[in-house]
Amino acid sequence: AQSVAQPEDQVNVAEGNPLTVKCTYSVSGNPYLFWYVQYPNRGLQFLLKYITGDNLVKGSYGFEAEFNKSQTSFHLKKPSALVSDSALYFCAVMGVNTGGFKTIFGAGTRLFVKA
Amino acid sequence: EAGVAQSPRYKIIEKRQSVAFWCNPISGHATLYWYQQILGQGPKLLIQFQNNGVVDDSQLPKDRFSAERLKGVDSTLKIQPAKLEDSAVYLCASSLEGPNQPQHFGDGTRLSIL
């Protein structure tokens, strides 16, 4: 069965410092991996995805993520955090399921960037 | 492009009543998803449509929840009768066909059961 784990409920970082939000996954076959961000009272917004190719993928708002097959991880990173990055971040994996592909979301990590 | 539209934004009902949510996906998106997001948790897939056919409804409580996507465009999700544990945000998302396509979400309907 496929699964996604986000081991940290909350990440705190000072503005201007680098940030990392962790994600590990378990899926049969090759994974399709996604990061989404959710602001209060809003739906999720797509940030970036890994399908195949370069292990470092770049996305919206300066975010990037590193795919590590051996560690089954897909950590979200940003070199310099902004206060406006404070939000809820979800990692998602889409893997093969009976009848097609199925998306599983992690429980989310709340990022708090302090000015 | 116009985003995914959902209505209503908020709904308060008493337990055992019925409620319906509406979703209009992005034009041209063949795949439509309904998720349930309970406070403090990630979205849980309830049902996935490909055009007007159901791809996955394994986590839909079929004794009380139903969904349809007539004509492969708009979709409605219904709960009848509602239980207290149904209090959640119901999110609709759509995407182009294929597992590598990102999902585009509406802002959801926040349902409170009294």
Interface residues (C-beta under 8 A of the other chain):
Chain A: V4 Y32 F34 Y36 N41 R42 G43 L44 Q45 F46 K49 I51 F90 M94 N97 G99 G100 F101 K102 T103 I104 F105 G106 A107 G108
Chain B: V4 Y33 G40 Q41 G42 P43 K44 L45 Q48 Q50 V55 D56 L91 A93 P99 N100 P102 Q103 H104 F105 G106 D107 G108 R110
